[in-house]
């Protein structure tokens, strides 16, 4: 039996119809891709559509590369960087016969340029910006913020999907802040910048120094925070003839008062400087005061550490000073290899202009002093002199003491730099250092430890017997002095005026003295007397 083939089947099976499927092609940039629509302008049904991308040079169909083959006349090409693209499409019928290739040109633009502004808000910088609408660019993926002289070499500080960004300010002077939008296709808008200038704090005013015994009570008025200035974070009190040669003796946070205990009488100049939240110092102001000799206390020991016998953690000794917190185990080669830098300039460009950076966030220095003997009630004062090399490093002091090497340490509250102890032989001073981030360094210029021992008074009554020897007339002190002045003796209980002569060797750990009473003719005469001695 003959097989009947209708005209339509014969037409579809005819492979000589190449090119009969014709298309109209258009491409539209949407927020998240390029939408390509192929419109079949022939009366032949298309089975598949092949979408191809021009090579960017001649953009011919022959040199194009396949993007996708699908049964749909709609195709979404993923987001791309800005540029001009030629997209081709060719359709085939159910027998695989291809029609005529057709192209459309699509222009993808960069995101719109931005308009940026910034204000200092407390310790922070608040940036705000707007982006102009560009209908031929992709949606914004995020905004990138940098600072520096230009966008290309600027330091990236963060990204956000919002049109505002807040960061803590850590510099002094002018700095340009930049923002650019980045589309989901990876193209940046033209960066725009704004200059934000941070001014140093103003000087404190109306410093007054009240003297109470051996205490200097220092008061000052906080400076006014003006436009371009950051809030005051803390005040530093220094002592010295000039500011350059002065040493830090107090830092009371944001308080406008400091009390300085002086172990020796004299004329002292005190300096007060305000520091803002970025660590910038204002102009310093000074006042001079005369302090009396401390009552009942004398300076016994004044020790300046050489930093050679203590325990250093994340600090390196350099020119008799400590620098840190840093990784002291890292070599020169490792410093660059570990951070993927090839040159010192690359490190500088990364935001670390000092070789020791990036640093660590913690460190400490601890020193134990053996005074060799039992020391009675004493004022211990620790004074640390530092210089900020980069950023801000905070410190806290802990003082401990004990009498015997086997005793447990008596530990005082952290932050105490001056205290009164009971008897001790060993003193332990430990300073701990902390900072936020890895761009902070401090130099410890000196550590001073003073012992001021309270004077004691011992007194009593005794009798001199002229028939006995000096040893037999010896009077023992009632207190175990380490050192004592010559006793003051006054004859008493006799009608005849007698003159006392004290025999006293003094020295270390004196135990007592002897007295001879003489009448007006120089004859040793028995009699009673009172005595008193001061020492420690």
MINU-448066 format. One record per residue (C-alpha): x, y, z; residue in one letter. Coordinates in steps of 0.1 Angstrom, whole numbers, plus 5000, padded with zeros to 4 digits. Layout:
# residues N
XYZA...
***
This chain:
# residues 536
500050005000X501350354991X502150585020X500350915017X502251225027X500351555030X501751875017X502552015051X504751715062X506551735029X507252095035X508552045070X510851755058X512351955030X515952045041X516352295013X514552565033X517652715050X517253085058X513453085056X513153165094X513753535099X513953715132X513754065146X515954105176X516154365204X517954395237X517054595268X519254675299X517254595330X518254625366X519854275368X520754175332X520154225295X516754105283X516953985246X513753925227X513653735194X510553805173X509853545146X508853745115X508353435092X505553185091X507852895100X507752775136X511052785154X512152495176X515352645191X516952975195X520753015197X522053335213X525653435206X527953715217X530153915192X533853915198X534054285203X536154345172X534354265140X531254145159X530253905131X528153605136X530953375123X533353495151X530753515179X530553265208X527553075220X525753215251X522852975252X520552755231X517052745243X513452685231X512453025242X512353345222X513253535255X516753525269X518353715299X522053765297X523653805331X524954145343X528254255327X530654545330X529954865312X530554865274X528954805240X527954455231X526654285199X524253995206X523253755178X520353515175X519653235150X516553005150X516152655137X512952455129X512052105141X514351955114X517352155125X517252385096X518652725106X517353055094X519053395091X521253525120X520153865133X521954095158X521154375182X523554625198X523254685235X525054965254X525654905291X526555225310X528355275343X526255375373X525355735376X527855965393X527456055430X527156375450X528756345485X528756545516X530056485551X529756625586X531656565619X529256415644X530756375678X533856145674X532556015640X532356125604X528956085588X528956065550X525856095528X525556075491X523056045462X523455875428X522056005396X519655775377X521055595346X518455375328X521055185308X523155065338X522654775361X521354795396X523754915423X525454625442X527154835469X528955165475X532655175482X534255435505X537855535504X540055815517X543255955501X544456215477X542656035448X540355735443X542955515426X545455515454X542955575482X542555335512X539355135512X537655175546X534354995539X531354925517X527654955522X524354915504X522955225520X523655585509X525155685543X528355565561X529655645596X533155585608X535355705638X537755975629X541455905637X543456175620X544356545621X544156795593X542356765559X541556435543X539556365511X536756105514X535555935483X532555725473X531655535441X528755305433X529554955420X526954785398X526154415400X528054395367X531254515384X531454865370X532155165392X530555505388X532855815385X534055865421X533356195439X535056325470X534656565498X537356715521X536856675558X539256875580X539856775617X541257055638X543257005670X541557065703X541857405719X543957465749X542457425784X541957755802X542057895838X544457645853X544657675891X546957485915X545957465952X548657335975X547657126006X550657006025X552556815998X549656765974X549156975943X545457005935X545257105898X541957235883X541257355848X538457455825X537557235796X538057385762X535057465740X534657225711X534357435679X533557345643X535957085629X537056965664X536356635680X535156575715X537756575743X538556225753X541056275782X543556525797X547156455803X548956625832X552756655830X555456795852X558756955842X560457285836X559557275799X556857075781X559456905760X561356775790X558256705812X556956365822X553456235826X552256245862X548456205857X545756125833X542256165848X540156065818X537656335810X537856485845X539056845849X540856775882X544056595892X545856555925X549656505924X551456385955X554956515957X557556325978X559956625978X559356985985X560257235957X558857445929X557157245902X555657335868X552557145858X551257115822X547757025811X546956915776X543556805761X543356505738X540456445715X538856115706X541356065677X544356115701X545156465688X546756695714X545757045719X548057335729X549457285764X549057535793X551157545825X551157675860X553857675886X553457595923X555657565954X555257245973X556357196010X558356896021X555956606026X555056566063X556456256079X557656106046X561056116031X562155985997X564155666003X564555525968X564255665933X564555385906X564555435868X564055105849X566455015821X563854765808X566554485808X565454275838X561754275834X559454055813X558354195780X555354055761X554954185725X557454465731X560954515717X563754705735X565354975713X567655245724X566755185761X563055225752X560254975746X558154975714X555054775709X552754595708X554454415679X555154055668X558754015680X559153675664X558453795629X561553835606X562154105580X561453865552X558353725570X557054075576X556754125538X555953775527X553153725553X551454045543X551853995506X553954305501X556854325477X558254665486X558254905515X556055135494X553454865491X553254855529X552855235530X550155215504X548354955525X548055205553X551055095575X553755365571X555955215600X557854895596X556554745629X552954775616X550654595614X550954555651X549254345678X546454445701X547954355735X551254365753X552754405787X555854485807X556454345842X559354415866X560054275900X562354465924X564054305954X564954575979X567054325999X565454396033X562154446051X560854796044X558154936066X555055126056X555855306024X554355515996X555055345963X554655555932X554955425896X555255675868X555255565831X556455805803X555155715769X554955865734X552355765708X554055645676X550855555658X547255555668X546255505704X547455245729X545855235764X547755125795X546855005830X549154965860X548954695886X551154715917X551754415940X554054355969X555154085994X557454036023X558953686016X559753525983X557353235992X554453476001X551553535978X551453875962X549254145977X547654285945X546154635943X543354745920X544254785883X544855155874X546455245908X549855405903X550355525939X549655345971X550755296007X551954946016X552554756048X555954596053X557454446022X560654346005X559554275969X557654515946X556054405913X555054665887X553054535857X551754765829X549354605804X548754765771X545654735748X544454885716X541754845690X543054745655X546554675642X547655035633X548655135668X552155165684X553455315716X557055395728X557755355765X560355615773X560755545810X559455375841X560155535874X559455385908X559755585940X559655475976X558755736002X558955596038X556955746066X559055886095X558455736129X558955906163X560155706193X560455866228X560755796264X562355876298X565555746313X568155806340X571855866337X573955706365X577355866366X578755556384X578055336355X579755286321X578355416288X577255056280X575455026312X573655366306X572655256270X569055326261X567355096235X564955236210X561455106212X561155086174X563254896150X564555186129X566255136095X567755476100X567155756126X568356106134X570356176166X567956166195X566956496212X567556486249X566456716277X567456686314X564556686338X563656656375X566656836390X567057186404X570557206389X570757276352X572356976335X573656966299X573056636280X575656496256X574356216234X576655936222X575055796191X576655606161X573555616138X574155406107X571955126094X569454966118X570455166149X569355016182X569755296207X572055556223X573755656256X573755996274X576056176299X574656466319X577156746329X576757016354X577857376349X581457286359X581656996334X581256726360X579256416350X576156426373X573456156377X569956266367X566756196348X566056306312X563456266284X564356186248X562756156213X564156026180X562756036145X563555796117X562155526095X
***
